[in-house]
Amino acid sequence: MPSAQYTEPPYRVIAAEIRSRIVSGDLRPGDRVPSIRAIAQRWGVAIATATKVTAALRDEGLVEANVGSGTVVSPQAGRQRAPTTHGAAPTARGAETPDQELLRLRILRTAIELADADGLQALTMRRLAARLDLGPMSLYRHVTGKEELLMQMADLVFGDLSLPEEGPQGWRAKLELVARQQWRLCRRHLWLPHVVSFTRPVLVPNMMAHTEWTLRALDGLDLPMDVRLQETLTLHALVVTIGLSRADEAQAERNTGMTLNRWSETQRSHRRELLASGRFPLLATISDDTAPDLDVLFEYGLERHLDGCAALVGGRRGSSAAPA
């Protein structure tokens, strides 16, 4: 599947700079932080972007509004400052000690549990830190912010999938295997389709391994690498697109407290009124008693997509075998 989306928007870049000043002690509890207007002027961004900077820092528990003083560093920020040893800088990611690596994995697994249970909207750095009984600033020794957290979460769950070295015989069986594995992953982690990106990927090993495996499944078909890549991305897009529908439905149910079947019942009379108008004679022949089954839709889409790929492969072989 494509790599996780990890392109830092401007507000996160600015928030990270202010956060680093708080972590280093340059800004101490009670000190004023740049106002929304000051952020907009200093960094040359819109007021809306500057507002998001302050909101992000507030959500992390680093700043708070103080009547008469504006936005200041919150008292707990001093207690949350990540400790260092004898003034040394935090250990680099590539040189983490075993204990640090275990803590990083614990952070990621806990974040995954929260996102699985309540969706990405409910996953904040503050809530994650509270679940782990850590100060929010301790998290930044392991991830630079929520965007990187999501990237590492996605990579970790892809690492939980085990693709066979060779796989079943035949390119079609191989593509069915990888697509169904990824579909099960999206069903297990409904937030995952919202994290992956086709246009702004980054290099994360477990997700790259899935793309590499899919490309290798097309060996021997006399397809140029650019065609193989397009096939790989299109197959992944099928999984992600239907996975997004499942994720959005889960979020809608959380927001409304209404299941899909119950929602469909509330729409039944209006739907029947539209169909009775005679404007939609083909739609009127379809039963409206059940909600769409996304598993059935996935299987149908997968089979039809692979039929198209088979036609492409057969056509290219036929062309290569034809006399000049």
ZITATA-V994858 format. One record per residue. RES is the residue in one letter. SS is DSSP state (~ for helix, > for strand, _ for the rest). D_CENTER is the distance of its C-alpha to the mean C-alpha in Angstrom with 1 decimal. Layout:
<<RES:SS:D_CENTER> <RES:SS:D_CENTER>>
//
This chain:
<<M:_:11.6> <P:_:10.7> <S:_:9.4> <A:>:6.2> <Q:_:6.9> <Y:_:9.3> <T:_:12.2> <E:_:13.8> <P:_:15.2> <P:~:18.9> <Y:~:18.8> <R:~:16.6> <V:~:19.1> <I:~:22.0> <A:~:20.7> <A:~:20.4> <E:~:24.0> <I:~:25.4> <R:~:23.6> <S:~:25.2> <R:~:28.6> <I:~:28.2> <V:~:27.2> <S:~:30.2> <G:_:32.5> <D:_:33.4> <L:_:32.4> <R:_:33.8> <P:_:33.6> <G:_:35.4> <D:_:35.1> <R:>:34.0> <V:_:30.8> <P:_:30.8> <S:_:31.0> <I:~:28.7> <R:~:31.5> <A:~:32.1> <I:~:28.4> <A:~:28.6> <Q:~:31.9> <R:~:31.2> <W:~:27.9> <G:_:28.8> <V:_:26.0> <A:_:26.2> <I:~:27.0> <A:~:23.8> <T:~:21.8> <A:~:24.2> <T:~:23.8> <K:~:20.0> <V:~:21.1> <T:~:23.4> <A:~:21.2> <A:~:18.5> <L:~:21.4> <R:~:22.9> <D:~:19.8> <E:_:19.9> <G:_:23.6> <L:_:24.9> <V:>:26.9> <E:>:28.8> <A:>:31.1> <N:>:34.8> <V:_:37.5> <G:_:39.8> <S:_:37.6> <G:>:34.5> <T:>:31.2> <V:>:31.9> <V:>:30.3> <S:_:30.1> <P:~:32.5> <Q:~:29.9> <A:~:28.3> <G:~:31.4> <R:~:31.0> <Q:~:27.3> <R:_:28.0> <A:_:26.8> <P:_:30.0> <T:_:31.2> <T:_:34.1> <H:_:37.3> <G:_:35.5> <A:_:33.4> <A:_:30.0> <P:_:27.0> <T:_:26.7> <A:_:24.7> <R:~:21.5> <G:~:23.5> <A:~:26.4> <E:_:24.9> <T:_:27.5> <P:~:27.0> <D:~:26.8> <Q:~:24.1> <E:~:22.0> <L:~:22.5> <L:~:21.5> <R:~:18.3> <L:~:17.5> <R:~:18.6> <I:~:16.3> <L:~:13.2> <R:~:14.6> <T:~:15.5> <A:~:12.2> <I:~:10.9> <E:~:14.0> <L:~:13.6> <A:~:10.1> <D:~:11.7> <A:~:14.8> <D:~:14.1> <G:_:10.6> <L:~:8.3> <Q:~:11.4> <A:~:13.5> <L:_:11.8> <T:_:13.9> <M:~:15.4> <R:~:18.7> <R:~:18.0> <L:~:16.5> <A:~:19.6> <A:~:21.9> <R:~:20.7> <L:~:21.4> <D:_:24.6> <L:_:23.9> <G:_:24.3> <P:~:21.2> <M:~:22.5> <S:~:22.6> <L:~:18.8> <Y:_:19.1> <R:_:21.2> <H:_:18.2> <V:_:15.3> <T:_:16.0> <G:_:13.8> <K:~:10.6> <E:~:8.8> <E:~:10.2> <L:~:9.7> <L:~:5.9> <M:~:6.9> <Q:~:9.6> <M:~:8.2> <A:~:6.5> <D:~:9.8> <L:~:11.8> <V:~:11.0> <F:~:11.8> <G:~:14.8> <D:_:15.9> <L:_:16.7> <S:_:20.1> <L:_:21.1> <P:_:24.9> <E:_:26.5> <E:_:28.4> <G:_:27.2> <P:_:29.3> <Q:_:32.0> <G:_:31.2> <W:~:28.3> <R:~:27.6> <A:~:27.4> <K:~:25.0> <L:~:22.6> <E:~:22.9> <L:~:22.1> <V:~:18.9> <A:~:17.6> <R:~:18.6> <Q:~:17.1> <Q:~:13.6> <W:~:14.5> <R:~:15.5> <L:~:12.3> <C:~:10.4> <R:~:13.3> <R:~:13.3> <H:_:9.7> <L:_:9.2> <W:_:5.9> <L:~:4.5> <P:~:5.6> <H:~:4.2> <V:_:1.5> <V:>:5.0> <S:_:8.0> <F:_:11.6> <T:_:13.5> <R:_:12.4> <P:_:11.5> <V:_:12.5> <L:_:14.5> <V:_:13.0> <P:~:15.6> <N:~:14.3> <M:~:12.1> <M:~:15.0> <A:~:17.3> <H:~:16.0> <T:~:16.6> <E:~:19.9> <W:~:21.0> <T:~:20.5> <L:~:22.5> <R:~:25.1> <A:~:25.4> <L:_:26.9> <D:_:29.6> <G:_:33.1> <L:_:32.4> <D:_:33.8> <L:_:30.7> <P:_:30.1> <M:~:27.0> <D:~:25.6> <V:~:26.1> <R:~:24.5> <L:~:21.4> <Q:~:21.4> <E:~:21.8> <T:~:19.0> <L:~:16.5> <T:~:18.1> <L:~:17.8> <H:~:14.0> <A:~:13.9> <L:~:15.9> <V:~:13.7> <V:~:10.5> <T:~:12.9> <I:~:14.5> <G:~:11.4> <L:~:10.4> <S:~:14.0> <R:~:13.9> <A:~:11.0> <D:~:13.0> <E:~:16.1> <A:~:15.2> <Q:~:14.4> <A:~:17.7> <E:~:19.5> <R:~:18.5> <N:~:19.6> <T:~:22.8> <G:_:23.8> <M:_:24.7> <T:_:23.8> <L:~:23.4> <N:~:26.9> <R:~:28.3> <W:~:26.8> <S:~:28.2> <E:~:31.6> <T:~:31.6> <Q:~:31.2> <R:~:33.8> <S:~:36.9> <H:~:35.4> <R:~:34.2> <R:~:37.6> <E:~:39.3> <L:~:37.4> <L:~:38.1> <A:_:41.8> <S:_:42.3> <G:_:42.8> <R:_:40.3> <F:_:37.9> <P:_:40.1> <L:_:37.6> <L:~:35.0> <A:~:37.8> <T:~:38.4> <I:_:35.0> <S:_:34.8> <D:_:32.8> <D:_:33.1> <T:_:29.7> <A:_:26.0> <P:_:24.2> <D:_:23.2> <L:~:19.8> <D:~:20.7> <V:~:23.8> <L:~:22.1> <F:~:19.8> <E:~:22.9> <Y:~:24.9> <G:~:22.4> <L:~:22.1> <E:~:25.9> <R:~:26.7> <H:~:24.4> <L:~:26.0> <D:~:29.4> <G:~:28.8> <C:~:27.8> <A:~:31.0> <A:~:33.0> <L:~:31.7> <V:~:32.7> <G:~:36.0> <G:~:36.8> <R:~:36.3> <R:~:38.4> <G:~:41.0> <S:~:41.2> <S:~:41.7> <A:~:44.4> <A:_:46.2> <P:_:49.5> <A:_:49.5>>
//
